[in-house]
Amino acid sequence: MTDAIEAVEPFWRDRLGLLPDHVLPIEGVYAQHRYRIGGSIVKLNARPVDAGARSGYHELLIASPSATGCTSLADADGNRVSIVPVGYRGVTRIAMRILVKDLAVHRHYYASVLGLDQAGENGFRVGDDLILIETGAPGELEQSLWGRGWRYLTLQIFDVRVEHARYLAKGGPSGMPIQQLRDIARVAMVRDPDGNWLELSQRASLTGPIE
C-alpha cells in the first residue's frame, strides 16, 4: 500500500525495469498499479494508508542472470528489494522473505494449512516462486491490511469457495469474508499465525468466468 504512488512507481518501472500490466480500479476506492515479473504481479495499491508498524513481509528477492552478488535496494516507501544471482537460496525468479515468530508454527501453516510444497527446510513453493520464512521481528498480530509497504501475498486458486472452506477446516485464521470484485475475481483475505495477510484469489482471466 502507498499514498505516494508518484514517488514509488518510478522505482519499479524505471529502476527495476518491470513491465506495466495495467491499472485496476478497485471498487472505486483505490487504484491498483500492476507490474509483471515473469508470471507474477507486483501490486502497487495507491490509496490512503493507516498508521502503524510494517508487516512481517520483509524483502522481495528477484533473481537475475546477470547478478554476480546481492544488491540491496528500496523504493521511496522503504520496501526492500534485493537483486540476487539465480539459485541464491533456491530462488529462480522471485521470493518473499517473511520474518516470523515461530518457524515450526509457520512450517505447519504453509505446508499443512495452505498446502504448499516445501522447498528446503524453511522455503515453500508457489508456482515458480518461493516464500522463505526466517526468525525475526514479526509483524503486529492486529496489523492493518491498509498500512504502508508490503501488506499481503496473493495466491491464485481455481475455486475460492472450496479452497477457503478447506483452509478454515484445517484451522487457518480467517481475515475477511469472501468478496466478489465484479466479474474480475472472487477473493478471500486470510491471515498467517503472526497476522500477516494473504489473498486467496480466483481470477476470471486465469480460471474462466466466475459463477
PyMOL commands that set and color helices and strands:
alter all, ss='L'
color gray80, all
select helices_A, chain A and resi 5-15+88-90+103-113+160-169+204-207
alter helices_A, ss='H'
color red, helices_A
select strands_A, chain A and resi 19-26+30-37+40-46+57-64+71-74+80-85+94-100+117-118+123-126+129-135+152-156+179-181+185-191+197-203
alter strands_A, ss='S'
color yellow, strands_A
deselect
rebuild
show_as cartoon
